[in-house]
Amino acid sequence: MLEHELHTWSGELNLQMRLRNLSDDLTQLNSALNTKVGQFVSFIDKFYYPKRLTPRITEFYRFELKEFIEELEDQQIYLRTWDTMEVIDLFDYFKKSINDIQDRINDKQGQIKTLVELMHQSAMTSTKTPNLAEEIKDSLV
């Protein structure tokens, strides 16, 4: 019996460490995402002076380039040919970078969800700490 409890406790500790590592990874990825978005939005704000930073500007990575350019034009920002080429390159670069980071965030969130489910199952079959997994699961939702 004691050996089983020790093995269960060791397994829980391993799951908790994996969860902590995934959580740290997720924090770093969210920080990287915010930095990338901020860099592009700051560039647009400082060089083209939009009247206001609308969602089609601040969340540009969710839109197509045409919609983004239309938003600039709606704010009476008309790009010259050279500017358009530069903005297209930057838009594509930042959108791809942001989408790659978002894919990694989604992957980490999926891993966390799976891990929490494992911890929940482990806690439900263990007599030691049946509420641990519930507390962790509730804190992540």
ZIPEWO-V805910 format. One record per residue. N is the residue number from 0. PHI is phi in degrees with one decimal (NA if undefined). Layout:
n=N phi=PHI
n=N phi=PHI
//
This chain:
n=0 phi=NA
n=1 phi=-62.3
n=2 phi=-63.5
n=3 phi=-63.5
n=4 phi=-64.2
n=5 phi=-64.3
n=6 phi=-63.8
n=7 phi=-63.8
n=8 phi=-62.6
n=9 phi=-62.2
n=10 phi=-64.1
n=11 phi=-63.2
n=12 phi=-62.4
n=13 phi=-62.5
n=14 phi=-63.4
n=15 phi=-64.2
n=16 phi=-65.5
n=17 phi=-63.2
n=18 phi=-64.1
n=19 phi=-61.8
n=20 phi=-63.2
n=21 phi=-64.0
n=22 phi=-64.0
n=23 phi=-62.6
n=24 phi=-59.9
n=25 phi=-63.6
n=26 phi=-62.3
n=27 phi=-65.2
n=28 phi=-65.6
n=29 phi=-63.4
n=30 phi=-64.0
n=31 phi=-63.1
n=32 phi=-61.7
n=33 phi=-62.5
n=34 phi=-63.7
n=35 phi=-61.8
n=36 phi=-61.8
n=37 phi=-61.3
n=38 phi=-62.6
n=39 phi=-68.9
n=40 phi=-62.3
n=41 phi=-63.1
n=42 phi=-58.8
n=43 phi=-61.5
n=44 phi=-64.3
n=45 phi=-79.0
n=46 phi=-101.4
n=47 phi=-120.1
n=48 phi=47.7
n=49 phi=-63.5
n=50 phi=-60.7
n=51 phi=-152.8
n=52 phi=-90.7
n=53 phi=-83.2
n=54 phi=-57.4
n=55 phi=-70.1
n=56 phi=-98.1
n=57 phi=-71.9
n=58 phi=-119.0
n=59 phi=-52.3
n=60 phi=-67.1
n=61 phi=-91.7
n=62 phi=-118.1
n=63 phi=-81.0
n=64 phi=-56.6
n=65 phi=-57.5
n=66 phi=-65.8
n=67 phi=-65.3
n=68 phi=-62.6
n=69 phi=-60.8
n=70 phi=-64.4
n=71 phi=-61.0
n=72 phi=-65.6
n=73 phi=-60.3
n=74 phi=-97.2
n=75 phi=60.3
n=76 phi=-110.1
n=77 phi=-111.2
n=78 phi=-86.6
n=79 phi=-74.7
n=80 phi=-54.0
n=81 phi=-63.6
n=82 phi=-62.0
n=83 phi=-60.7
n=84 phi=-62.6
n=85 phi=-65.3
n=86 phi=-65.4
n=87 phi=-60.0
n=88 phi=-61.2
n=89 phi=-66.5
n=90 phi=-57.8
n=91 phi=-62.9
n=92 phi=-62.1
n=93 phi=-70.0
n=94 phi=-62.3
n=95 phi=-64.0
n=96 phi=-60.0
n=97 phi=-66.3
n=98 phi=-64.8
n=99 phi=-63.7
n=100 phi=-63.6
n=101 phi=-62.3
n=102 phi=-61.5
n=103 phi=-67.1
n=104 phi=-62.3
n=105 phi=-60.6
n=106 phi=-63.6
n=107 phi=-62.9
n=108 phi=-63.4
n=109 phi=-64.8
n=110 phi=-63.7
n=111 phi=-63.3
n=112 phi=-59.8
n=113 phi=-62.0
n=114 phi=-64.8
n=115 phi=-63.7
n=116 phi=-63.4
n=117 phi=-62.2
n=118 phi=-64.4
n=119 phi=-63.4
n=120 phi=-62.7
n=121 phi=-62.7
n=122 phi=-68.1
n=123 phi=-70.5
n=124 phi=-91.4
n=125 phi=-96.4
n=126 phi=-91.4
n=127 phi=-73.9
n=128 phi=-139.6
n=129 phi=-67.0
n=130 phi=-93.8
n=131 phi=-59.3
n=132 phi=-64.1
n=133 phi=-61.7
n=134 phi=-62.9
n=135 phi=-66.4
n=136 phi=-60.5
n=137 phi=-62.5
n=138 phi=-72.8
n=139 phi=-92.3
n=140 phi=-84.7
//
